[in-house]
Amino acid sequence: MFRVINVYVSIFYDVVLILYCYLFYIVSTGIRCVPISDEYGPPGQPPESESYPGLQNDFDALVLSHETLPTGRKLNRYREDTLGIPPLKLLCTQRTEPHGMSSTALRRIRSS
């Protein structure tokens, strides 16, 4: 029983540490996370668009899952061909198991 609890506490500690480091990185670098509610969202709007008030289309990258990677590629073609602006760097997340991240993956991230 105690061994199982110890494993869960260890995994929880790893998750909290990774989340803390991630949030510190976002705050210190000025990264903005913007939810997308339509096919392209703010990165697919002309630079002078007011579709998303308060946001400029000055994005550098887009974080995607494997399922949404084709839409990211489509967005980049749209940005280049229609809007005449540079494509975004596409960052694809990697899931290690169907329901979340494994403790092994968390430990690897922590030790790197």
MMTF fields as JSON, N, C-alpha, C and O atoms, coordinates in Angstrom:
{
  "mmtfVersion": "1.0.0",
  "mmtfProducer": "UNKNOWN",
  "numBonds": 447,
  "numAtoms": 448,
  "numGroups": 112,
  "numChains": 1,
  "numModels": 1,
  "chainsPerModel": [1],
  "groupsPerChain": [112],
  "chainIdList": ["A"],
  "bondAtomList": [4, 2, 8, 6, 12, 10, 16, 14, 20, 18, 24, 22, 28, 26, 32, 30, 36, 34, 40, 38, 44, 42, 48, 46, 52, 50, 56, 54, 60, 58, 64, 62, 68, 66, 72, 70, 76, 74, 80, 78, 84, 82, 88, 86, 92, 90, 96, 94, 100, 98, 104, 102, 108, 106, 112, 110, 116, 114, 120, 118, 124, 122, 128, 126, 132, 130, 136, 134, 140, 138, 144, 142, 148, 146, 152, 150, 156, 154, 160, 158, 164, 162, 168, 166, 172, 170, 176, 174, 180, 178, 184, 182, 188, 186, 192, 190, 196, 194, 200, 198, 204, 202, 208, 206, 212, 210, 216, 214, 220, 218, 224, 222, 228, 226, 232, 230, 236, 234, 240, 238, 244, 242, 248, 246, 252, 250, 256, 254, 260, 258, 264, 262, 268, 266, 272, 270, 276, 274, 280, 278, 284, 282, 288, 286, 292, 290, 296, 294, 300, 298, 304, 302, 308, 306, 312, 310, 316, 314, 320, 318, 324, 322, 328, 326, 332, 330, 336, 334, 340, 338, 344, 342, 348, 346, 352, 350, 356, 354, 360, 358, 364, 362, 368, 366, 372, 370, 376, 374, 380, 378, 384, 382, 388, 386, 392, 390, 396, 394, 400, 398, 404, 402, 408, 406, 412, 410, 416, 414, 420, 418, 424, 422, 428, 426, 432, 430, 436, 434, 440, 438, 444, 442],
  "bondOrderList": [1, 1, 1, 1, 1, 1, 1, 1, 1, 1, 1, 1, 1, 1, 1, 1, 1, 1, 1, 1, 1, 1, 1, 1, 1, 1, 1, 1, 1, 1, 1, 1, 1, 1, 1, 1, 1, 1, 1, 1, 1, 1, 1, 1, 1, 1, 1, 1, 1, 1, 1, 1, 1, 1, 1, 1, 1, 1, 1, 1, 1, 1, 1, 1, 1, 1, 1, 1, 1, 1, 1, 1, 1, 1, 1, 1, 1, 1, 1, 1, 1, 1, 1, 1, 1, 1, 1, 1, 1, 1, 1, 1, 1, 1, 1, 1, 1, 1, 1, 1, 1, 1, 1, 1, 1, 1, 1, 1, 1, 1, 1],
  "groupList": [{"groupName": "MET", "atomNameList": ["N", "CA", "C", "O"], "elementList": ["N", "C", "C", "O"], "formalChargeList": [0, 0, 0, 0], "bondAtomList": [1, 0, 2, 1, 3, 2], "bondOrderList": [1, 1, 2], "singleLetterCode": "M", "chemCompType": "L-PEPTIDE LINKING"}, {"groupName": "PHE", "atomNameList": ["N", "CA", "C", "O"], "elementList": ["N", "C", "C", "O"], "formalChargeList": [0, 0, 0, 0], "bondAtomList": [1, 0, 2, 1, 3, 2], "bondOrderList": [1, 1, 2], "singleLetterCode": "F", "chemCompType": "L-PEPTIDE LINKING"}, {"groupName": "ARG", "atomNameList": ["N", "CA", "C", "O"], "elementList": ["N", "C", "C", "O"], "formalChargeList": [0, 0, 0, 0], "bondAtomList": [1, 0, 2, 1, 3, 2], "bondOrderList": [1, 1, 2], "singleLetterCode": "R", "chemCompType": "L-PEPTIDE LINKING"}, {"groupName": "VAL", "atomNameList": ["N", "CA", "C", "O"], "elementList": ["N", "C", "C", "O"], "formalChargeList": [0, 0, 0, 0], "bondAtomList": [1, 0, 2, 1, 3, 2], "bondOrderList": [1, 1, 2], "singleLetterCode": "V", "chemCompType": "L-PEPTIDE LINKING"}, {"groupName": "ILE", "atomNameList": ["N", "CA", "C", "O"], "elementList": ["N", "C", "C", "O"], "formalChargeList": [0, 0, 0, 0], "bondAtomList": [1, 0, 2, 1, 3, 2], "bondOrderList": [1, 1, 2], "singleLetterCode": "I", "chemCompType": "L-PEPTIDE LINKING"}, {"groupName": "ASN", "atomNameList": ["N", "CA", "C", "O"], "elementList": ["N", "C", "C", "O"], "formalChargeList": [0, 0, 0, 0], "bondAtomList": [1, 0, 2, 1, 3, 2], "bondOrderList": [1, 1, 2], "singleLetterCode": "N", "chemCompType": "L-PEPTIDE LINKING"}, {"groupName": "TYR", "atomNameList": ["N", "CA", "C", "O"], "elementList": ["N", "C", "C", "O"], "formalChargeList": [0, 0, 0, 0], "bondAtomList": [1, 0, 2, 1, 3, 2], "bondOrderList": [1, 1, 2], "singleLetterCode": "Y", "chemCompType": "L-PEPTIDE LINKING"}, {"groupName": "SER", "atomNameList": ["N", "CA", "C", "O"], "elementList": ["N", "C", "C", "O"], "formalChargeList": [0, 0, 0, 0], "bondAtomList": [1, 0, 2, 1, 3, 2], "bondOrderList": [1, 1, 2], "singleLetterCode": "S", "chemCompType": "L-PEPTIDE LINKING"}, {"groupName": "ASP", "atomNameList": ["N", "CA", "C", "O"], "elementList": ["N", "C", "C", "O"], "formalChargeList": [0, 0, 0, 0], "bondAtomList": [1, 0, 2, 1, 3, 2], "bondOrderList": [1, 1, 2], "singleLetterCode": "D", "chemCompType": "L-PEPTIDE LINKING"}, {"groupName": "LEU", "atomNameList": ["N", "CA", "C", "O"], "elementList": ["N", "C", "C", "O"], "formalChargeList": [0, 0, 0, 0], "bondAtomList": [1, 0, 2, 1, 3, 2], "bondOrderList": [1, 1, 2], "singleLetterCode": "L", "chemCompType": "L-PEPTIDE LINKING"}, {"groupName": "CYS", "atomNameList": ["N", "CA", "C", "O"], "elementList": ["N", "C", "C", "O"], "formalChargeList": [0, 0, 0, 0], "bondAtomList": [1, 0, 2, 1, 3, 2], "bondOrderList": [1, 1, 2], "singleLetterCode": "C", "chemCompType": "L-PEPTIDE LINKING"}, {"groupName": "THR", "atomNameList": ["N", "CA", "C", "O"], "elementList": ["N", "C", "C", "O"], "formalChargeList": [0, 0, 0, 0], "bondAtomList": [1, 0, 2, 1, 3, 2], "bondOrderList": [1, 1, 2], "singleLetterCode": "T", "chemCompType": "L-PEPTIDE LINKING"}, {"groupName": "GLY", "atomNameList": ["N", "CA", "C", "O"], "elementList": ["N", "C", "C", "O"], "formalChargeList": [0, 0, 0, 0], "bondAtomList": [1, 0, 2, 1, 3, 2], "bondOrderList": [1, 1, 2], "singleLetterCode": "G", "chemCompType": "PEPTIDE LINKING"}, {"groupName": "PRO", "atomNameList": ["N", "CA", "C", "O"], "elementList": ["N", "C", "C", "O"], "formalChargeList": [0, 0, 0, 0], "bondAtomList": [1, 0, 2, 1, 3, 2], "bondOrderList": [1, 1, 2], "singleLetterCode": "P", "chemCompType": "L-PEPTIDE LINKING"}, {"groupName": "GLU", "atomNameList": ["N", "CA", "C", "O"], "elementList": ["N", "C", "C", "O"], "formalChargeList": [0, 0, 0, 0], "bondAtomList": [1, 0, 2, 1, 3, 2], "bondOrderList": [1, 1, 2], "singleLetterCode": "E", "chemCompType": "L-PEPTIDE LINKING"}, {"groupName": "GLN", "atomNameList": ["N", "CA", "C", "O"], "elementList": ["N", "C", "C", "O"], "formalChargeList": [0, 0, 0, 0], "bondAtomList": [1, 0, 2, 1, 3, 2], "bondOrderList": [1, 1, 2], "singleLetterCode": "Q", "chemCompType": "L-PEPTIDE LINKING"}, {"groupName": "ALA", "atomNameList": ["N", "CA", "C", "O"], "elementList": ["N", "C", "C", "O"], "formalChargeList": [0, 0, 0, 0], "bondAtomList": [1, 0, 2, 1, 3, 2], "bondOrderList": [1, 1, 2], "singleLetterCode": "A", "chemCompType": "L-PEPTIDE LINKING"}, {"groupName": "HIS", "atomNameList": ["N", "CA", "C", "O"], "elementList": ["N", "C", "C", "O"], "formalChargeList": [0, 0, 0, 0], "bondAtomList": [1, 0, 2, 1, 3, 2], "bondOrderList": [1, 1, 2], "singleLetterCode": "H", "chemCompType": "L-PEPTIDE LINKING"}, {"groupName": "LYS", "atomNameList": ["N", "CA", "C", "O"], "elementList": ["N", "C", "C", "O"], "formalChargeList": [0, 0, 0, 0], "bondAtomList": [1, 0, 2, 1, 3, 2], "bondOrderList": [1, 1, 2], "singleLetterCode": "K", "chemCompType": "L-PEPTIDE LINKING"}],
  "groupTypeList": [0, 1, 2, 3, 4, 5, 3, 6, 3, 7, 4, 1, 6, 8, 3, 3, 9, 4, 9, 6, 10, 6, 9, 1, 6, 4, 3, 7, 11, 12, 4, 2, 10, 3, 13, 4, 7, 8, 14, 6, 12, 13, 13, 12, 15, 13, 13, 14, 7, 14, 7, 6, 13, 12, 9, 15, 5, 8, 1, 8, 16, 9, 3, 9, 7, 17, 14, 11, 9, 13, 11, 12, 2, 18, 9, 5, 2, 6, 2, 14, 8, 11, 9, 12, 4, 13, 13, 9, 18, 9, 9, 10, 11, 15, 2, 11, 14, 13, 17, 12, 0, 7, 7, 11, 16, 9, 2, 2, 4, 2, 7, 7],
  "groupIdList": [1, 2, 3, 4, 5, 6, 7, 8, 9, 10, 11, 12, 13, 14, 15, 16, 17, 18, 19, 20, 21, 22, 23, 24, 25, 26, 27, 28, 29, 30, 31, 32, 33, 34, 35, 36, 37, 38, 39, 40, 41, 42, 43, 44, 45, 46, 47, 48, 49, 50, 51, 52, 53, 54, 55, 56, 57, 58, 59, 60, 61, 62, 63, 64, 65, 66, 67, 68, 69, 70, 71, 72, 73, 74, 75, 76, 77, 78, 79, 80, 81, 82, 83, 84, 85, 86, 87, 88, 89, 90, 91, 92, 93, 94, 95, 96, 97, 98, 99, 100, 101, 102, 103, 104, 105, 106, 107, 108, 109, 110, 111, 112],
  "secStructList": [7, 2, 2, 2, 2, 2, 2, 2, 2, 2, 2, 2, 2, 2, 2, 2, 2, 2, 2, 2, 2, 2, 2, 2, 2, 2, 2, 2, 2, 6, 7, 7, 7, 7, 7, 7, 7, 1, 1, 1, 7, 4, 4, 4, 1, 7, 6, 6, 7, 7, 1, 1, 6, 6, 7, 7, 1, 7, 7, 7, 3, 3, 3, 3, 7, 6, 6, 6, 2, 2, 2, 2, 2, 2, 2, 2, 2, 2, 0, 0, 0, 0, 0, 7, 7, 7, 7, 7, 3, 3, 3, 3, 7, 7, 7, 1, 5, 6, 6, 5, 7, 7, 2, 2, 2, 2, 2, 2, 2, 2, 2, 7],
  "xCoordList": [0.815, 0.0, 0.863, 0.63, 1.871, 2.716, 3.535, 3.804, 3.933, 4.707, 3.875, 4.382, 2.613, 1.718, 1.544, 1.624, 1.309, 1.157, 2.44, 2.389, 3.575, 4.86, 5.044, 5.561, 4.621, 4.724, 3.847, 4.28, 2.611, 1.718, 2.244, 2.147, 2.792, 3.375, 4.551, 4.709, 5.378, 6.524, 6.072, 6.626, 5.076, 4.551, 3.931, 4.15, 3.162, 2.551, 3.623, 3.49, 4.686, 5.785, 6.402, 6.677, 6.619, 7.186, 6.289, 6.771, 4.985, 4.037, 4.027, 4.047, 3.996, 3.995, 5.286, 5.251, 6.413, 7.693, 7.735, 8.183, 7.273, 7.25, 6.315, 6.655, 5.142, 4.191, 4.777, 4.635, 5.427, 6.06, 7.122, 7.148, 7.992, 9.05, 8.446, 8.922, 7.41, 6.75, 6.145, 6.333, 5.427, 4.808, 5.858, 5.687, 6.936, 8.017, 8.608, 8.89, 8.8, 9.343, 8.405, 8.855, 7.111, 6.138, 6.166, 6.211, 6.141, 6.128, 7.427, 7.398, 8.56, 9.843, 10.146, 10.937, 9.549, 9.836, 8.756, 8.942, 7.643, 6.571, 5.742, 5.056, 5.788, 4.991, 3.522, 3.137, 2.704, 1.262, 0.59, 0.895, -0.305, -1.114, -2.498, -3.151, -2.944, -4.203, -5.099, -4.712, -6.287, -7.2, -7.725, -7.947, -7.915, -8.395, -9.812, -10.058, -10.747, -12.145, -12.675, -13.817, -11.883, -12.297, -11.173, -10.196, -11.304, -10.334, -8.892, -7.991, -8.659, -7.297, -7.012, -5.85, -8.025, -7.813, -7.01, -6.898, -6.448, -5.682, -4.521, -4.265, -3.803, -2.696, -3.138, -2.314, -4.437, -4.931, -5.631, -6.301, -5.492, -6.141, -5.133, -3.941, -5.597, -4.684, -4.119, -4.788, -2.901, -2.277, -3.131, -3.061, -3.931, -4.733, -6.143, -6.971, -6.443, -7.781, -8.155, -7.298, -9.45, -9.978, -10.84, -11.653, -10.665, -11.453, -11.18, -12.072, -9.948, -9.56, -9.012, -7.806, -9.89, -9.459, -8.313, -8.321, -7.344, -6.209, -5.075, -4.03, -5.255, -4.198, -3.696, -4.478, -2.401, -1.8, -1.369, -1.055, -1.353, -0.921, 0.604, 1.169, 1.261, 2.722, 3.223, 4.214, 2.528, 2.856, 4.104, 4.372, 4.853, 6.055, 5.845, 6.431, 5.004, 4.842, 3.417, 2.659, 3.082, 1.771, 1.978, 2.648, 1.411, 1.52, 0.308, -0.836, 0.578, -0.472, -0.357, 0.692, -1.445, -1.401, -1.232, -1.306, -1.006, -0.887, -2.173, -2.146, -3.306, -4.593, -4.79, -5.469, -4.211, -4.428, -3.262, -3.297, -2.24, -1.089, -1.473, -0.945, -2.374, -2.777, -3.394, -3.174, -4.164, -4.741, -3.641, -3.727, -2.612, -1.48, -0.757, -0.365, -0.584, 0.055, -0.82, -0.321, -2.131, -3.08, -3.03, -3.061, -2.951, -2.841, -1.584, -1.638, -0.462, 0.781, 0.668, 1.146, 0.033, -0.169, -1.054, -0.789, -2.11, -3.007, -2.26, -2.442, -1.429, -0.653, 0.248, 0.322, 0.929, 1.859, 1.122, 1.415, 0.157, -0.496, -1.517, -1.571, -2.323, -3.406, -3.022, -3.277, -2.401, -2.083, -0.717, -0.455, 0.154, 1.489, 2.384, 3.263, 2.169, 3.002, 3.718, 3.268, 4.823, 5.615, 4.849, 3.965, 5.191, 4.562, 5.026, 6.052, 4.263, 4.601, 5.436, 5.349, 6.238, 6.913, 5.846, 5.133, 5.733, 4.732, 5.38, 6.303, 4.893, 5.41, 4.364, 3.268, 4.703, 3.75, 4.0, 5.121, 2.954, 3.074, 3.182, 2.732, 3.786, 3.924, 3.293, 3.727, 2.293, 1.656, 2.314, 2.593, 2.559, 3.243, 2.286, 2.678, 1.042, 0.033, -1.336, -1.451, -2.378, -3.682, -4.286, -5.043, -3.978, -4.653, -3.74, -4.092, -2.601, -1.736, -0.275, 0.115, 0.513, 1.945, 2.372, 1.834, 3.329, 3.797, 4.814, 5.411, 5.0, 5.968, 7.389, 8.237, 7.656, 8.985, 9.271, 10.365, 8.285, 8.469, 8.675, 9.495, 7.936, 8.093, 9.489, 10.097, 10.002, 11.337, 12.394, 13.367, 12.213, 13.166, 13.193, 14.264, 12.011, 11.939, 12.615, 13.36, 12.349, 12.919, 14.441, 15.105, 14.999, 16.463, 17.169, 18.393, 16.459, 17.122, 17.28, 17.813],
  "yCoordList": [-1.194, 0.0, 1.265, 2.183, 1.306, 2.498, 2.682, 3.809, 1.567, 1.649, 2.305, 3.142, 1.931, 2.518, 4.006, 4.808, 4.385, 5.807, 6.562, 7.672, 5.985, 6.617, 6.865, 7.909, 5.905, 6.082, 7.233, 8.063, 7.3, 8.392, 9.745, 10.727, 9.813, 11.065, 11.469, 12.649, 10.509, 10.795, 11.323, 12.297, 10.684, 11.134, 12.519, 13.383, 12.736, 14.044, 15.121, 16.203, 14.829, 15.776, 16.099, 17.262, 15.08, 15.295, 16.191, 17.102, 15.933, 16.728, 18.176, 19.093, 18.391, 19.751, 20.476, 21.648, 19.794, 20.405, 20.797, 21.891, 19.915, 20.213, 21.381, 22.274, 21.38, 22.478, 23.801, 24.824, 23.788, 24.998, 25.515, 26.706, 24.629, 25.035, 25.575, 26.574, 24.925, 25.349, 26.738, 27.605, 26.952, 28.26, 29.344, 30.46, 29.041, 30.007, 30.372, 31.542, 29.382, 29.633, 30.531, 31.464, 30.251, 31.065, 32.507, 33.436, 32.702, 34.056, 34.784, 35.956, 34.106, 34.78, 35.063, 35.961, 34.332, 34.549, 35.35, 35.757, 35.581, 36.337, 35.523, 36.095, 34.199, 33.342, 33.545, 33.631, 33.62, 33.746, 32.469, 31.969, 31.949, 30.798, 31.329, 31.954, 31.08, 31.63, 30.493, 29.744, 30.347, 29.307, 29.66, 30.83, 28.651, 28.85, 28.316, 27.155, 29.156, 28.753, 28.545, 28.116, 28.836, 28.572, 27.804, 27.419, 27.583, 26.726, 27.217, 26.41, 28.519, 29.046, 29.914, 30.063, 30.489, 31.328, 32.574, 32.951, 33.224, 34.457, 34.315, 35.261, 33.175, 33.086, 33.087, 33.271, 32.883, 32.863, 34.144, 34.181, 35.185, 36.461, 37.421, 37.349, 38.308, 39.335, 40.16, 40.326, 40.679, 41.438, 42.577, 42.869, 43.226, 44.367, 43.959, 44.834, 42.677, 42.185, 42.504, 42.538, 42.737, 42.962, 41.783, 41.922, 40.623, 39.443, 38.983, 38.474, 39.162, 38.82, 40.099, 40.343, 40.917, 42.205, 42.049, 41.162, 42.927, 42.926, 42.006, 42.002, 41.22, 40.315, 40.725, 41.055, 40.701, 40.937, 39.598, 38.675, 39.49, 38.252, 38.257, 38.372, 38.13, 38.114, 36.817, 36.81, 35.729, 34.433, 33.845, 34.077, 33.08, 32.409, 30.92, 30.307, 30.329, 28.877, 28.503, 29.302, 27.265, 26.717, 25.331, 24.492, 25.08, 23.777, 22.945, 23.367, 21.762, 20.9, 19.484, 19.074, 18.745, 17.302, 16.626, 17.281, 15.32, 14.594, 14.696, 14.717, 14.761, 14.835, 16.178, 16.237, 17.245, 18.573, 19.054, 20.173, 18.228, 18.61, 18.941, 19.909, 18.175, 18.55, 19.949, 20.66, 20.353, 21.699, 22.743, 23.814, 22.451, 23.369, 23.566, 24.681, 22.481, 22.593, 23.402, 24.206, 23.174, 23.934, 25.416, 26.277, 25.71, 27.099, 27.748, 28.894, 27.049, 27.625, 27.928, 28.964, 27.021, 27.306, 28.542, 29.378, 28.657, 29.802, 31.095, 32.113, 31.051, 32.235, 32.686, 33.878, 31.747, 32.105, 32.535, 33.587, 31.71, 31.951, 33.083, 33.885, 33.165, 34.146, 35.419, 36.524, 35.255, 36.429, 37.024, 38.181, 36.252, 36.748, 36.948, 37.81, 36.163, 36.26, 34.93, 33.902, 34.929, 33.708, 32.592, 32.864, 31.357, 30.234, 30.169, 30.743, 29.466, 29.271, 28.005, 27.081, 27.972, 26.732, 25.848, 26.287, 24.615, 23.697, 22.777, 22.029, 22.833, 22.012, 20.959, 21.285, 19.703, 18.622, 17.936, 17.517, 17.824, 17.149, 15.654, 15.128, 14.973, 13.528, 12.906, 13.167, 12.102, 11.408, 10.055, 9.37, 9.674, 8.412, 7.263, 6.098, 7.579, 6.555, 7.186, 8.412, 6.374, 6.931, 7.912, 8.792, 7.792, 8.634, 9.616, 10.105, 9.921, 10.905, 10.512, 9.601, 11.201, 11.012, 9.976, 9.95, 9.126, 8.099, 8.677, 9.724, 7.987, 8.453, 8.383, 9.197, 7.423, 7.325, 8.562, 9.123, 8.991, 10.195, 11.419, 12.28, 11.503, 12.64, 12.661, 13.725, 11.501, 11.456, 11.834, 12.513, 11.404, 11.773, 13.282, 13.875, 13.909, 15.366, 16.037, 17.003, 15.518, 16.115, 16.044, 16.983, 14.933, 14.773, 15.488, 15.613, 15.952, 16.637, 18.11, 18.824],
  "zCoordList": [0.0, 0.0, 0.0, -0.787, 0.897, 0.976, -0.292, -0.708, -0.907, -2.146, -3.247, -3.993, -3.349, -4.352, -4.091, -5.022, -2.85, -2.518, -2.828, -3.359, -2.509, -2.789, -4.286, -4.684, -5.118, -6.569, -7.018, -7.818, -6.514, -6.904, -6.441, -7.178, -5.248, -4.753, -5.629, -5.944, -6.027, -6.882, -8.243, -8.751, -8.824, -10.119, -9.981, -10.83, -8.921, -8.695, -8.566, -9.138, -7.817, -7.66, -9.021, -9.317, -9.843, -11.177, -12.018, -12.69, -11.982, -12.774, -12.298, -13.118, -11.003, -10.448, -10.829, -11.204, -10.736, -11.086, -12.563, -12.905, -13.424, -14.865, -15.148, -15.923, -14.527, -14.724, -14.237, -14.907, -13.086, -12.555, -13.528, -13.839, -14.006, -14.944, -16.233, -16.772, -16.725, -17.954, -17.785, -18.638, -16.698, -16.464, -16.262, -16.753, -15.553, -15.387, -16.74, -16.998, -17.609, -18.945, -19.75, -20.414, -19.691, -20.435, -19.942, -20.749, -18.628, -18.071, -18.407, -18.782, -18.278, -18.484, -19.948, -20.238, -20.878, -22.296, -23.003, -24.15, -22.346, -22.972, -23.948, -24.795, -23.852, -24.726, -24.404, -23.238, -25.448, -25.271, -25.745, -26.828, -24.957, -25.352, -25.694, -24.859, -26.923, -27.395, -27.867, -28.763, -27.286, -27.774, -29.162, -29.476, -29.971, -31.348, -31.417, -31.091, -31.841, -31.876, -33.295, -33.462, -34.303, -35.675, -36.369, -35.727, -37.656, -38.335, -38.199, -37.968, -38.336, -38.295, -37.086, -36.706, -36.474, -35.301, -35.615, -36.781, -34.605, -34.816, -35.81, -36.554, -35.859, -36.823, -38.286, -39.182, -38.531, -39.904, -40.304, -41.336, -39.52, -39.813, -40.445, -40.146, -41.303, -41.821, -40.667, -39.648, -40.809, -39.714, -39.169, -37.975, -40.006, -39.544, -39.123, -38.87, -39.04, -38.714, -37.269, -36.385, -37.044, -35.705, -35.253, -34.339, -35.892, -35.529, -34.108, -33.429, -33.663, -32.294, -31.652, -31.696, -31.057, -30.503, -29.502, -28.647, -29.636, -28.723, -29.126, -28.476, -30.189, -30.646, -32.018, -32.91, -32.171, -33.478, -34.043, -33.292, -35.345, -35.983, -36.081, -37.169, -34.922, -34.891, -34.258, -33.527, -34.548, -33.97, -34.639, -35.818, -33.844, -34.353, -34.531, -35.423, -33.678, -33.688, -33.316, -32.766, -33.634, -33.324, -32.722, -33.324, -31.542, -30.889, -31.294, -31.129, -31.825, -32.374, -31.847, -31.35, -31.96, -31.718, -33.077, -34.117, -33.064, -34.336, -35.145, -36.376, -34.436, -35.127, -35.833, -36.857, -35.306, -35.887, -36.751, -37.263, -36.916, -37.738, -39.187, -39.734, -39.835, -41.2, -41.279, -42.259, -40.263, -40.254, -40.104, -40.705, -39.317, -39.186, -40.508, -40.851, -41.247, -42.572, -43.53, -44.318, -43.447, -44.278, -43.916, -44.795, -42.618, -42.149, -42.714, -43.161, -42.704, -43.236, -44.722, -45.184, -45.481, -46.923, -47.099, -47.962, -46.277, -46.332, -45.992, -46.659, -44.963, -44.579, -45.72, -46.02, -46.352, -47.435, -48.701, -49.269, -49.144, -50.436, -50.403, -51.336, -49.356, -49.304, -48.57, -49.048, -47.395, -46.581, -46.905, -46.575, -47.544, -47.88, -46.664, -46.677, -45.617, -44.419, -44.197, -44.703, -43.452, -43.287, -42.561, -41.749, -42.859, -42.159, -40.716, -40.352, -39.904, -38.502, -38.332, -39.141, -37.281, -36.912, -36.277, -35.375, -36.738, -36.215, -35.189, -35.512, -33.952, -32.856, -32.523, -32.068, -32.751, -32.563, -31.225, -30.936, -30.411, -29.126, -29.346, -30.364, -28.375, -28.457, -27.217, -26.095, -27.419, -26.294, -26.132, -27.116, -24.904, -24.657, -24.388, -24.462, -24.076, -23.856, -24.088, -24.098, -24.276, -24.648, -23.661, -24.071, -22.361, -21.378, -20.678, -19.604, -21.228, -20.599, -20.654, -21.385, -19.883, -19.922, -18.891, -17.784, -19.239, -18.319, -17.336, -17.588, -16.22, -15.23, -15.787, -15.42, -16.667, -17.289, -18.126, -18.059, -18.918, -19.736, -18.859, -19.176, -17.76, -16.842, -16.238, -16.122, -15.854, -15.278, -16.313, -15.984, -17.544, -18.6, -18.796, -18.932, -18.81, -18.962, -17.78, -17.941, -16.598, -15.375, -15.368, -14.927, -15.854, -15.81, -16.955, -16.921, -17.95, -19.085, -18.84, -19.689]
}
